Amino acid sequence: MRAHLVEATPGAGGRGHWVLSAPAILFLGWLWLDLFRILSPFEARTIDFLLGALAYVVLILLPFGYGAHRFVTSLPGIFQQAGWTVQPLEPVSPEEQHVVRYICASRERAETNAERILLRVAQGWVYLEIGAILVGAVAMVPLFFSAVEFGFGR
């Protein structure tokens, strides 16, 4: 069914998305700060921490989150309704709403401002975390059989 897609606005300013993505963000931030501290020419831990945190936000957090959001929302055929509010162009009964496959006829992105950028970054990090979970689940199958073949778990 043809539909018009309007960019979704998460409730509560996207705080729920930040909470969902916090484990990945904090783990990668911790790893980044450790590597930054090891490679830093400065001796002061405070300077290393401040420069490392600033570099993490500018080089990792914002671009990867925004890029993931842009990637997922640019493929609505594959990632059905992710990041979009669907407005069907034909009448749909309430019973059919969840079984209908919508085909994007047009898209309307929200105005880009500082708040919207942070919302997109938060949504993007949730998409990245979901992707990491799915990739990890698929990768665990051959790892399991490899470990069993070498005698682990007996």
LOVO-201811 format. One line per field, with one value per atom (N, C-alpha, C): residue in three letters; chain; atom name; x, y, z. Coordinates in Angstrom, 1 decimal. Each point is the difference from the previous one (the first is absolute). Example, Ala and Ser with C-alpha at 12.3 -4.5 7.8 and 13.67 -1.06 7.14 Angstrom:
r [ala;ala;ala;ser;ser;ser] $
c [A;A;A;A;A;A] $
a [N;CA;C;N;CA;C] $
xx [13.2;-0.9;0.9;-0.4;0.9;-0.8] $
yy [-5.7;1.2;1.2;1.1;1.1;1.1] $
zz [7.8;0.0;0.0;-0.7;0.0;0.8] $
END
This chain:
r [met;met;met;arg;arg;arg;ala;ala;ala;his;his;his;leu;leu;leu;val;val;val;glu;glu;glu;ala;ala;ala;thr;thr;thr;pro;pro;pro;gly;gly;gly;ala;ala;ala;gly;gly;gly;gly;gly;gly;arg;arg;arg;gly;gly;gly;his;his;his;trp;trp;trp;val;val;val;leu;leu;leu;ser;ser;ser;ala;ala;ala;pro;pro;pro;ala;ala;ala;ile;ile;ile;leu;leu;leu;phe;phe;phe;leu;leu;leu;gly;gly;gly;trp;trp;trp;leu;leu;leu;trp;trp;trp;leu;leu;leu;asp;asp;asp;leu;leu;leu;phe;phe;phe;arg;arg;arg;ile;ile;ile;leu;leu;leu;ser;ser;ser;pro;pro;pro;phe;phe;phe;glu;glu;glu;ala;ala;ala;arg;arg;arg;thr;thr;thr;ile;ile;ile;asp;asp;asp;phe;phe;phe;leu;leu;leu;leu;leu;leu;gly;gly;gly;ala;ala;ala;leu;leu;leu;ala;ala;ala;tyr;tyr;tyr;val;val;val;val;val;val;leu;leu;leu;ile;ile;ile;leu;leu;leu;leu;leu;leu;pro;pro;pro;phe;phe;phe;gly;gly;gly;tyr;tyr;tyr;gly;gly;gly;ala;ala;ala;his;his;his;arg;arg;arg;phe;phe;phe;val;val;val;thr;thr;thr;ser;ser;ser;leu;leu;leu;pro;pro;pro;gly;gly;gly;ile;ile;ile;phe;phe;phe;gln;gln;gln;gln;gln;gln;ala;ala;ala;gly;gly;gly;trp;trp;trp;thr;thr;thr;val;val;val;gln;gln;gln;pro;pro;pro;leu;leu;leu;glu;glu;glu;pro;pro;pro;val;val;val;ser;ser;ser;pro;pro;pro;glu;glu;glu;glu;glu;glu;gln;gln;gln;his;his;his;val;val;val;val;val;val;arg;arg;arg;tyr;tyr;tyr;ile;ile;ile;cys;cys;cys;ala;ala;ala;ser;ser;ser;arg;arg;arg;glu;glu;glu;arg;arg;arg;ala;ala;ala;glu;glu;glu;thr;thr;thr;asn;asn;asn;ala;ala;ala;glu;glu;glu;arg;arg;arg;ile;ile;ile;leu;leu;leu;leu;leu;leu;arg;arg;arg;val;val;val;ala;ala;ala;gln;gln;gln;gly;gly;gly;trp;trp;trp;val;val;val;tyr;tyr;tyr;leu;leu;leu;glu;glu;glu;ile;ile;ile;gly;gly;gly;ala;ala;ala;ile;ile;ile;leu;leu;leu;val;val;val;gly;gly;gly;ala;ala;ala;val;val;val;ala;ala;ala;met;met;met;val;val;val;pro;pro;pro;leu;leu;leu;phe;phe;phe;phe;phe;phe;ser;ser;ser;ala;ala;ala;val;val;val;glu;glu;glu;phe;phe;phe;gly;gly;gly;phe;phe;phe;gly;gly;gly;arg;arg;arg] $
c [A;A;A;A;A;A;A;A;A;A;A;A;A;A;A;A;A;A;A;A;A;A;A;A;A;A;A;A;A;A;A;A;A;A;A;A;A;A;A;A;A;A;A;A;A;A;A;A;A;A;A;A;A;A;A;A;A;A;A;A;A;A;A;A;A;A;A;A;A;A;A;A;A;A;A;A;A;A;A;A;A;A;A;A;A;A;A;A;A;A;A;A;A;A;A;A;A;A;A;A;A;A;A;A;A;A;A;A;A;A;A;A;A;A;A;A;A;A;A;A;A;A;A;A;A;A;A;A;A;A;A;A;A;A;A;A;A;A;A;A;A;A;A;A;A;A;A;A;A;A;A;A;A;A;A;A;A;A;A;A;A;A;A;A;A;A;A;A;A;A;A;A;A;A;A;A;A;A;A;A;A;A;A;A;A;A;A;A;A;A;A;A;A;A;A;A;A;A;A;A;A;A;A;A;A;A;A;A;A;A;A;A;A;A;A;A;A;A;A;A;A;A;A;A;A;A;A;A;A;A;A;A;A;A;A;A;A;A;A;A;A;A;A;A;A;A;A;A;A;A;A;A;A;A;A;A;A;A;A;A;A;A;A;A;A;A;A;A;A;A;A;A;A;A;A;A;A;A;A;A;A;A;A;A;A;A;A;A;A;A;A;A;A;A;A;A;A;A;A;A;A;A;A;A;A;A;A;A;A;A;A;A;A;A;A;A;A;A;A;A;A;A;A;A;A;A;A;A;A;A;A;A;A;A;A;A;A;A;A;A;A;A;A;A;A;A;A;A;A;A;A;A;A;A;A;A;A;A;A;A;A;A;A;A;A;A;A;A;A;A;A;A;A;A;A;A;A;A;A;A;A;A;A;A;A;A;A;A;A;A;A;A;A;A;A;A;A;A;A;A;A;A;A;A;A;A;A;A;A;A;A;A;A;A;A;A;A;A;A;A;A;A;A;A;A;A;A;A;A;A;A;A;A;A;A;A;A;A;A;A;A;A;A;A;A;A;A;A;A;A;A;A;A;A;A;A;A;A;A;A;A;A] $
a [N;CA;C;N;CA;C;N;CA;C;N;CA;C;N;CA;C;N;CA;C;N;CA;C;N;CA;C;N;CA;C;N;CA;C;N;CA;C;N;CA;C;N;CA;C;N;CA;C;N;CA;C;N;CA;C;N;CA;C;N;CA;C;N;CA;C;N;CA;C;N;CA;C;N;CA;C;N;CA;C;N;CA;C;N;CA;C;N;CA;C;N;CA;C;N;CA;C;N;CA;C;N;CA;C;N;CA;C;N;CA;C;N;CA;C;N;CA;C;N;CA;C;N;CA;C;N;CA;C;N;CA;C;N;CA;C;N;CA;C;N;CA;C;N;CA;C;N;CA;C;N;CA;C;N;CA;C;N;CA;C;N;CA;C;N;CA;C;N;CA;C;N;CA;C;N;CA;C;N;CA;C;N;CA;C;N;CA;C;N;CA;C;N;CA;C;N;CA;C;N;CA;C;N;CA;C;N;CA;C;N;CA;C;N;CA;C;N;CA;C;N;CA;C;N;CA;C;N;CA;C;N;CA;C;N;CA;C;N;CA;C;N;CA;C;N;CA;C;N;CA;C;N;CA;C;N;CA;C;N;CA;C;N;CA;C;N;CA;C;N;CA;C;N;CA;C;N;CA;C;N;CA;C;N;CA;C;N;CA;C;N;CA;C;N;CA;C;N;CA;C;N;CA;C;N;CA;C;N;CA;C;N;CA;C;N;CA;C;N;CA;C;N;CA;C;N;CA;C;N;CA;C;N;CA;C;N;CA;C;N;CA;C;N;CA;C;N;CA;C;N;CA;C;N;CA;C;N;CA;C;N;CA;C;N;CA;C;N;CA;C;N;CA;C;N;CA;C;N;CA;C;N;CA;C;N;CA;C;N;CA;C;N;CA;C;N;CA;C;N;CA;C;N;CA;C;N;CA;C;N;CA;C;N;CA;C;N;CA;C;N;CA;C;N;CA;C;N;CA;C;N;CA;C;N;CA;C;N;CA;C;N;CA;C;N;CA;C;N;CA;C;N;CA;C;N;CA;C;N;CA;C;N;CA;C;N;CA;C;N;CA;C;N;CA;C;N;CA;C;N;CA;C;N;CA;C;N;CA;C;N;CA;C;N;CA;C;N;CA;C;N;CA;C;N;CA;C;N;CA;C;N;CA;C;N;CA;C;N;CA;C;N;CA;C;N;CA;C;N;CA;C;N;CA;C;N;CA;C] $
xx [0.8;-0.8;0.9;-0.3;0.8;-0.2;1.1;-0.1;0.9;-0.3;0.9;0.7;1.3;0.8;0.4;-0.2;0.4;1.0;1.1;1.1;-0.6;0.2;-0.5;0.7;-0.7;0.6;-0.2;1.1;-0.1;-0.5;-0.8;-0.5;1.1;-0.3;0.9;1.4;0.0;1.3;1.0;-0.5;0.9;0.8;-0.4;0.8;-0.1;-1.1;-0.1;1.0;0.3;0.9;1.5;0.2;1.4;0.2;-1.1;0.1;0.2;-0.7;0.2;1.4;0.5;1.3;1.2;-0.3;1.1;1.0;-0.4;1.1;1.0;-0.4;1.0;0.8;-0.7;0.7;1.1;-0.4;0.9;1.1;-0.2;1.1;1.0;-0.5;0.9;0.7;-0.7;0.7;1.1;-0.2;1.0;1.2;-0.3;1.1;0.7;-0.7;0.6;0.9;-0.5;0.8;1.3;-0.1;1.2;1.0;-0.4;0.9;0.6;-0.9;0.5;1.1;-0.3;1.0;1.3;0.0;1.2;0.8;-0.7;0.7;0.2;-0.4;0.1;1.4;0.4;1.3;0.0;-1.2;-0.1;0.2;0.4;0.2;-1.2;-0.8;-1.1;-1.2;-0.5;-1.2;-1.2;-0.1;-1.2;0.0;1.1;0.0;-0.3;0.6;-0.3;-1.5;-0.6;-1.4;-0.8;0.2;-0.8;0.2;1.3;0.2;-0.6;0.2;-0.5;-1.5;-0.7;-1.5;-0.4;0.6;-0.4;0.2;1.2;0.2;-1.0;-0.3;-1.0;-1.4;-0.4;-1.3;0.0;1.1;0.1;0.3;0.9;0.4;-0.8;-0.6;-0.6;-1.6;-0.3;-1.4;-0.9;0.3;-0.9;0.0;1.1;0.0;-0.6;0.4;-0.5;-1.5;-0.5;-1.4;-0.8;0.4;-0.7;0.0;1.2;0.1;-0.9;-0.1;-0.8;-1.5;-0.4;-1.4;-0.3;1.0;-0.2;-0.1;0.8;0.1;-1.4;-0.4;-1.2;-1.2;-0.1;-1.2;0.0;1.1;0.0;-0.4;-0.1;-0.5;-1.3;-1.1;-1.2;-0.6;0.4;-0.4;0.6;1.2;0.7;-0.3;0.1;-0.2;-1.4;-1.0;-1.4;-0.4;-0.3;-0.5;1.0;1.3;0.9;0.3;-0.3;0.3;-1.1;-1.1;-1.0;-1.4;-0.8;-1.4;-0.7;-0.8;-0.6;-1.4;-0.3;-1.3;-0.5;-0.9;-0.4;-0.8;0.2;-0.7;-1.4;-0.3;-1.3;-0.5;-1.3;-0.6;0.4;0.3;0.5;-0.9;-0.6;-0.7;0.9;-0.4;0.8;0.6;-0.8;0.5;1.2;0.0;1.0;1.3;0.0;1.1;1.4;0.0;1.3;0.4;-0.8;0.3;0.2;-0.3;0.2;1.4;0.5;1.4;-0.1;0.6;-0.1;1.1;-0.3;1.0;0.1;1.2;0.3;-0.3;-1.0;-0.4;0.8;0.1;0.8;0.5;1.0;0.6;0.1;-0.2;0.2;0.8;1.2;0.9;-0.3;0.2;-0.2;1.1;-0.2;1.0;1.2;1.2;1.2;0.4;0.1;0.5;0.8;0.5;0.9;-0.8;-1.2;-0.8;-0.3;-0.3;-0.3;1.3;1.1;1.3;0.2;-0.2;0.2;-1.0;-1.2;-1.0;0.4;0.5;0.4;1.2;0.9;1.2;-0.4;-1.0;-0.4;-0.7;-0.9;-0.6;1.0;1.0;1.0;0.8;0.3;0.7;-0.8;-1.3;-0.9;0.1;-0.1;0.2;1.3;1.1;1.3;0.0;-0.6;0.0;-0.8;-1.1;-0.9;0.8;0.7;0.8;1.2;0.6;1.1;-0.6;-1.2;-0.6;-0.3;-0.6;-0.3;1.3;1.0;1.2;0.7;-0.1;0.6;-0.8;-1.3;-0.7;0.3;0.2;0.3;1.4;1.0;1.4;0.2;-0.9;0.2;-0.3;-0.7;-0.3;1.3;0.7;1.3;1.0;0.0;0.9;-0.3;-1.3;-0.4;0.4;-0.2;0.4;1.5;0.7;1.5;0.5;-0.6;0.4;-0.3;-1.2;-0.3;0.9;0.4;0.9;1.4;0.4;1.3;-0.1;-1.2;-0.1;-0.6;-0.3;-0.6;-1.5;-0.4;-1.4;-0.3;1.1;-0.2;0.2] $
yy [-1.2;1.2;1.2;1.0;1.2;0.9;0.6;0.8;1.2;1.1;1.1;-0.1;0.2;-0.2;1.4;0.2;1.2;-0.4;0.7;-0.3;0.0;-1.2;-0.1;0.8;0.5;0.8;-0.8;-0.5;-0.8;0.9;-0.7;0.8;0.2;1.0;0.3;0.5;0.6;0.5;-1.1;-1.2;-1.1;-0.6;0.4;-0.6;-1.5;-0.6;-1.5;-0.6;0.7;-0.5;0.1;1.1;0.1;-1.1;-0.3;-1.0;-1.4;-0.3;-1.3;-0.1;1.1;-0.1;0.2;0.3;0.4;-1.1;-1.3;-1.0;0.0;0.1;0.0;1.3;1.1;1.3;0.1;-0.5;0.0;-0.9;-1.2;-1.0;0.5;0.5;0.6;1.2;0.8;1.2;-0.4;-1.0;-0.5;-0.5;-0.8;-0.5;1.1;1.0;1.1;0.8;0.2;0.8;-0.8;-1.3;-0.8;0.1;-0.1;0.0;1.5;0.9;1.4;0.3;-0.5;0.2;-0.7;-1.2;-0.7;0.7;0.6;0.6;1.5;0.6;1.4;0.4;1.2;0.5;0.7;0.3;0.8;-0.9;0.6;-0.7;0.1;1.1;0.3;-0.8;-0.8;-0.8;0.8;1.2;0.8;0.5;0.5;0.4;-1.1;-1.2;-1.2;-0.3;0.1;-0.4;1.1;1.3;1.0;0.0;-0.1;-0.1;-1.3;-1.1;-1.3;0.0;0.6;0.0;0.9;1.2;0.9;-0.7;-0.7;-0.7;-1.1;-0.7;-1.1;0.5;1.1;0.6;0.4;0.7;0.6;-1.0;-1.0;-1.0;-1.3;-0.4;-1.3;0.2;0.6;0.1;0.6;1.3;0.7;-0.6;-0.2;-0.5;-1.4;-0.9;-1.4;-0.1;0.8;0.0;0.6;1.1;0.7;-0.8;-0.6;-0.8;-1.2;-0.7;-1.1;0.3;1.2;0.4;0.3;0.7;0.4;-1.3;-1.0;-1.2;-0.8;-0.2;-0.8;0.7;1.4;0.7;0.2;-0.2;0.2;-1.3;-1.1;-1.3;-0.5;0.7;-0.4;-1.3;-0.4;-1.3;-1.1;0.1;-1.1;0.1;1.2;0.3;0.6;-0.8;0.4;0.9;1.2;1.0;0.5;-0.4;0.4;1.5;0.7;1.4;0.9;-0.6;0.7;-0.2;1.0;-0.1;-0.3;-1.0;-0.4;0.6;0.6;0.6;-0.7;-1.0;-0.7;0.9;-0.2;0.8;-0.6;-1.2;-0.6;-0.4;-0.1;-0.4;-1.4;-0.1;-1.3;-0.3;-1.2;-0.3;-0.3;0.3;-0.3;-1.4;-1.0;-1.4;-0.2;0.8;-0.2;0.8;0.9;1.0;-0.7;-1.1;-0.6;-1.1;-0.3;-1.1;0.6;1.3;0.6;0.3;-0.2;0.4;1.3;1.0;1.4;0.2;0.7;0.3;1.5;0.5;1.4;0.7;0.9;0.9;1.3;0.5;1.3;0.0;0.8;0.1;1.5;0.3;1.4;0.0;0.5;0.1;1.3;-0.1;1.2;1.0;1.2;1.1;-0.4;0.3;-0.4;1.2;-0.3;1.0;-0.8;0.7;-0.7;-1.1;0.2;-1.0;-1.2;0.3;-1.1;-0.8;0.6;-0.7;-1.0;0.5;-0.9;-1.1;0.2;-1.0;-1.1;0.5;-0.9;-0.9;0.7;-0.8;-1.0;0.3;-1.0;-1.1;0.2;-1.0;-0.9;0.7;-0.7;-1.0;0.4;-0.9;-1.2;0.2;-1.1;-1.0;0.5;-0.8;-0.8;0.7;-0.6;-1.1;0.2;-1.0;-1.2;0.2;-1.1;-0.8;0.7;-0.7;-0.8;0.5;-0.7;-1.3;0.1;-1.1;-1.1;0.4;-1.0;-0.6;0.8;-0.5;-1.0;0.4;-0.9;-1.3;0.0;-1.2;-0.9;0.5;-0.8;-0.5;0.8;-0.4;-1.0;-0.1;-0.9;-1.5;-0.2;-1.4;-0.7;0.6;-0.7;-0.1;1.1;0.0;-1.2;-0.2;-1.1;-1.3;-0.3;-1.3;-0.1;1.0;0.0;-0.3;0.6;-0.3;-1.4;-0.6;-1.3;-1.0;0.3;-0.9;-0.1;1.1;0.0;-0.5;-0.5;-0.6;0.8;1.3;0.8;-0.4;0.0;-0.3;-1.5;-0.8;-1.4;-0.4] $
zz [0.0;0.0;0.0;-0.8;-0.1;1.2;0.5;1.2;-0.1;0.7;0.2;1.3;0.0;1.2;0.5;1.3;0.7;1.1;0.0;1.0;1.4;0.7;1.4;1.0;0.9;1.1;1.3;0.6;1.2;1.2;0.8;1.2;1.0;0.9;1.1;-0.5;-1.2;-0.5;-0.3;-0.2;-0.4;1.1;1.3;1.1;0.1;-0.5;0.0;-0.9;-1.2;-0.9;0.6;0.7;0.6;1.1;0.7;1.0;-0.6;-1.1;-0.7;-0.6;-0.5;-0.6;0.9;1.3;0.9;0.2;0.1;0.2;-1.2;-1.2;-1.1;0.0;0.2;0.1;1.1;1.2;1.1;-0.2;-0.5;-0.2;-1.0;-1.1;-1.1;0.5;0.8;0.6;0.9;0.9;0.9;-0.8;-1.0;-0.9;-0.7;-0.5;-0.7;1.0;1.2;1.0;0.4;0.2;0.3;-1.1;-1.3;-1.1;-0.1;0.2;-0.1;1.1;1.2;1.1;-0.3;-0.6;-0.4;-1.0;-1.0;-1.2;0.2;1.1;0.2;0.4;-0.5;0.4;1.3;0.5;1.2;1.3;1.0;1.3;0.9;-0.2;1.0;-0.4;0.9;-0.2;-0.3;0.6;-0.2;-1.4;-0.5;-1.4;-1.0;0.3;-0.9;0.0;1.2;0.1;-0.8;0.2;-0.6;-1.5;-0.5;-1.5;-0.6;0.8;-0.5;-0.1;1.0;0.0;-1.1;-0.2;-1.1;-1.4;-0.1;-1.3;-0.2;1.1;-0.2;-0.4;0.5;-0.4;-1.4;-0.4;-1.3;-1.1;0.3;-1.0;-0.1;1.2;0.0;0.3;1.1;0.4;-1.0;-0.4;-0.9;-1.4;-0.7;-1.3;-0.2;0.9;-0.2;0.3;1.0;0.4;-1.2;-0.4;-1.1;-1.3;-0.3;-1.2;0.0;1.2;0.1;-0.2;0.6;-0.1;-1.5;-0.7;-1.4;-0.8;0.2;-0.7;0.1;1.3;0.2;-0.5;0.2;-0.5;-1.5;-0.7;-1.4;-0.8;0.8;-0.6;0.7;-0.2;0.6;-0.5;-1.2;-0.5;0.8;0.4;0.8;1.5;0.5;1.4;0.2;-0.1;-0.1;1.2;-0.2;0.9;1.0;0.0;1.0;-0.2;1.1;0.0;-0.7;-0.4;-0.8;0.7;-0.2;0.4;-1.4;-0.1;-1.2;-0.1;-1.1;-0.3;-1.3;0.1;-1.2;-0.9;-1.3;-1.0;-0.4;0.6;-0.3;1.4;0.1;1.3;0.4;1.3;0.6;1.2;0.1;1.2;1.2;1.2;1.2;0.1;-0.5;0.0;-0.9;-1.1;-1.0;0.2;0.9;0.2;0.2;0.7;0.3;-1.0;-0.9;-1.0;-1.4;-0.2;-1.3;-0.2;-1.2;-0.4;-0.7;0.6;-0.6;-1.0;-1.1;-1.0;0.0;0.1;0.1;-1.3;0.1;-1.2;0.1;1.3;0.2;1.4;0.2;1.3;0.4;1.3;0.4;1.3;-0.1;1.1;0.8;1.3;0.9;-0.3;0.5;-0.2;0.8;-0.5;0.7;0.9;1.3;1.0;1.0;1.0;1.0;0.7;0.4;0.7;-0.9;-1.2;-0.9;-0.3;-0.1;-0.2;1.1;1.3;1.1;0.1;-0.5;-0.1;-1.0;-1.1;-1.1;0.5;0.7;0.5;1.0;0.9;0.9;-0.7;-0.9;-0.8;-0.7;-0.6;-0.7;0.8;1.3;0.9;0.4;0.1;0.3;-1.2;-1.3;-1.1;0.0;0.3;0.1;1.0;1.2;1.0;-0.4;-0.6;-0.5;-1.1;-0.9;-1.0;0.7;1.0;0.7;0.7;0.5;0.7;-1.1;-1.1;-1.1;-0.6;-0.2;-0.6;1.0;1.3;1.1;0.1;-0.2;0.1;-1.2;-1.1;-1.2;0.1;0.5;0.1;1.1;1.0;1.1;-0.5;-1.0;-0.4;-0.5;-0.9;-0.4;1.1;0.9;1.1;1.0;0.2;0.9;-0.6;-1.2;-0.6;-0.1;-0.2;0.0;1.4;1.1;1.3;0.4;-0.3;0.3;-0.7;-1.3;-0.7;0.7;0.6;0.7;1.5;0.4;1.3;1.1;-0.3;1.1;0.2;1.2;0.4;0.2;0.0;0.2;1.5] $
END
